[in-house]
């Protein structure tokens, strides 16, 4: 049960950081970012809303896209886009 709670928290933290990075990038829509990262817009939206935990490959691609690390995407004080 403790893992389940941690999993949900990790998904919310990742979602919050992913959303912040996307909206900090001018003219970057969910649809455009989803295409860049190789998923459908609806799948991307579930990651950004914290409804699903992304697979490692997606987190790695998102980290590379935003020039950050996977660790920062899953950290409470995730890096803001500079």
N, C-alpha and C positions, 0 to 999 in steps of 0.2 A: 504494500500500500504506500509506503514512503516513496518508492521509485515513481509511482504514478503521480504523486503530488509534484515531485521534482520535475518530471517530464512536462507536466502542464505549465509549471513556472518557466522552464527553459523555452518552451514554445512561445509563451507570452513575451519574454524578454527578447527573443529573436525577432518576433513580429514587430515589437515596438522599435527596435533598432533598424530593421529593414524599412519600415515605414518612414522613419525620420530621415534616413539616407535618401530614399526615393524622393520625398517631397523637397529635400534640400537641393535637388538637382533640377534646374529649370527645364520645363517642358518634358519631363519624364513621366509618362503615364504607366499605369499597371500593364496595359497591353504591350507597350513598347518594351518595358523591362522584361516581361514574361517571354517575349519573343527572343530577346538577347540572351536570356538564361535557359532557353530551351524547354519551356513549359507553356501550357495554355494559360490564358488570363484567369480563368476560374480557379485553376490549381494555384497559381501565384497568389490570388486573393485569399485563399485559405491559409497560406503561409503568413501573409501579411496581417491577417486577422487573428492569428494564433489558434486557428481551428485544427491545424495539422502540423506535426513536426516535420520539417523538411529532411530529405535524405542528405547524407554527407556530401554527395556530388553537387547538389544544389547549393548548399551552404558554402562550399568551396568556390563555386562559380560566382555566387553573390559577393563573397569576400574579395575575390579577384576583381570583379567589376567595379567595386567601390574602393579599391586599393586599401583594404583593411585585412584583418585576420579573422578566421572563424572564431577564435577565442573572443575577440572584441564584439563580434555579432551576438554572441551568447552571454555577454557580460552586462550587468546592470548599467554600468557607465559607458556603454558602447560608443565608439568613435563617431563624432559628427563629421559629415563631409566637409572638407576644407576647400 
